[in-house]
Amino acid sequence: MVLAFSVLAQLLLMRRHYESWWCWLVVNTIAVPLFLSRNLTVTALLYAAFWVNAVVALVRWRRLLPER
């Protein structure tokens, strides 16, 4: 599931879709507990940092969108 959503998010990001950041949030939300359950703490921390990055990007990209 992590792989499938990662591919989808990357494809959306390559096409510069705002929704790609929502996909990255889903990926990272799934990945952190998954890696923690496998005792991969450093990898889980990395994905937690990716989660924060996705939130920041989501907010910044939202500001750049034209008003509807």
C-alpha positions in Angstrom: 0.0 0.0 0.0 2.9 2.3 0.8 4.4 1.6 -2.6 1.2 2.1 -4.5 0.4 5.4 -2.8 4.0 6.6 -3.2 3.9 5.9 -7.0 0.5 7.8 -7.3 1.8 10.7 -5.2 5.0 10.9 -7.3 3.0 10.9 -10.5 0.8 13.7 -9.2 3.8 15.6 -8.0 5.5 15.4 -11.4 2.4 16.9 -12.9 2.3 19.6 -10.2 -1.0 18.6 -8.7 -1.8 20.1 -5.3 -3.4 16.8 -4.3 -0.1 15.0 -4.4 0.6 16.4 -0.9 -2.5 14.7 0.4 -1.2 11.4 -1.0 2.2 11.9 0.6 0.5 12.5 3.9 -1.4 9.2 3.5 1.9 7.4 2.6 3.8 8.8 5.6 0.9 8.3 8.0 0.9 4.6 7.0 4.6 4.2 6.9 5.5 5.6 10.3 3.6 3.0 12.4 4.6 0.3 9.9 8.3 0.9 10.3 7.9 1.3 14.1 6.2 -2.1 14.3 9.3 -3.6 12.5 11.7 -1.8 14.9 13.0 0.4 12.2 13.1 3.5 14.4 15.4 5.6 12.2 13.4 5.0 9.1 10.2 5.8 11.0 11.8 9.1 12.1 12.7 9.8 8.5 9.1 9.3 7.4 7.9 11.4 10.3 10.1 14.2 8.9 8.7 13.6 5.5 5.2 13.9 7.0 6.1 17.3 8.4 7.6 18.3 5.0 4.3 17.3 3.3 2.3 19.4 5.7 4.5 22.4 5.1 4.4 21.9 1.3 0.6 21.5 1.4 0.2 24.8 3.2 2.6 26.6 0.9 1.1 25.2 -2.3 -2.3 26.2 -1.1 -1.2 29.8 -0.8 0.0 29.7 -4.4 -3.3 28.5 -5.8 -5.5 31.1 -7.4 -8.7 32.0 -5.5 -11.7 30.1 -6.8 
